Structures are given as structure tokens and as C-alpha cells.
């Protein structure tokens, strides 16, 4: 009687193993990677870098990055794209054309009221210290509010939680 139970357990284990192996992704049952993803480049000529990305409830993406114009002129670059990667809108923050400043984007997070909060390190003048700046943005990328924090020393940030 014990022999039969062992064979039965082995049969169940063997069946489960076969099912697990046949259920694994293989070359024959997965989509060609050339058609299952895409690569898109955003921005203009120059030196842009991506920092953060949010998937939104409407299946669009909000992308945050930096747009370096020169050694002392960097703007925030924010854009919203649909699930195919097509740009719905884009904006640059800090691009006022009158002063050189450094906006170094760090993080973007949704807020409970449907807006977004962006954390950036900010330096207004070449010899000034770096401070932290929080921006509250609308879903269209419009600045609704901002606040700066800093000490007499350089301040650097990493992330924000609403």
C-alpha cells in the first residue's frame, strides 16, 4: 500500500512539473520583442535626461527630466504622452530667457487633489547656494504653487512624498 502512495505522489509531482515547464515562456510562445515594445526619444537638440515617470489612471504617462542648455542653464522638462508614446503636451519650467539658473529635477508624485508635486534642486545665480524647491503642478503642467527651502550651505534632494 505504501508503494502505491509513493508512485501516486511521484505521478502528481511529475504532472505538476510538466505543467510548469509547458507554462513557462519560451521562444515559441512569446511575442517578438521587436513588436512588443517601442523606443521613443523626446526633447529637442541638446542634452536632455529623464528622471522620473508616472503611469496615470487614464493610461497616459507623465515624464519628468532635465533640459541642459549650457553649464549654467538647465530647465525642467515635463511631458505627457499617451500609451503609444505620442506627445499630448510638453513644457519646460525655468525657460524664461532672462536669467541663467539650474533646475535639477529629482522626483514627481501625484497628490490627492489630482495635481502633481515636483521636487527639484534649484540654483538661481552662479555663485548662490543650491536650495530645494517644491512645485505644485496642474494635470496640464501649469505651476499652481511653489515653495523653496534652504540653508546657508548647498542643499540636495532625492525624492518627495506628498
CORMO-V67558 format. One record per backbone hydrogen bond with DSSP energy under -1.0 kcal/mol. NH is the residue of the N-H (numbers start at 1). CO is the residue of the C=O. If there is no record, write none. Layout:
<<NH | CO> <NH | CO>>
This chain:
<<5 | 1> <6 | 2> <7 | 3> <8 | 4> <9 | 5> <10 | 6> <11 | 7> <12 | 8> <13 | 9> <14 | 10> <15 | 11> <16 | 12> <17 | 13> <18 | 14> <19 | 15> <20 | 16> <21 | 17> <22 | 18> <23 | 19> <35 | 32> <47 | 68> <49 | 66> <51 | 64> <52 | 64> <54 | 62> <56 | 60> <59 | 56> <61 | 81> <62 | 54> <63 | 79> <64 | 52> <65 | 77> <66 | 49> <67 | 75> <68 | 47> <69 | 73> <70 | 73> <73 | 70> <74 | 101> <75 | 67> <76 | 93> <77 | 65> <78 | 91> <79 | 63> <80 | 89> <81 | 61> <82 | 86> <85 | 82> <88 | 80> <89 | 80> <91 | 78> <93 | 76> <96 | 94> <102 | 123> <103 | 74> <104 | 121> <106 | 119> <107 | 119> <109 | 117> <111 | 115> <114 | 111> <116 | 137> <117 | 109> <118 | 135> <119 | 107> <120 | 133> <121 | 104> <122 | 131> <123 | 102> <128 | 125> <131 | 122> <132 | 149> <133 | 120> <134 | 147> <135 | 118> <136 | 145> <137 | 116> <138 | 142> <141 | 138> <144 | 136> <145 | 136> <147 | 134> <149 | 132> <155 | 130>>
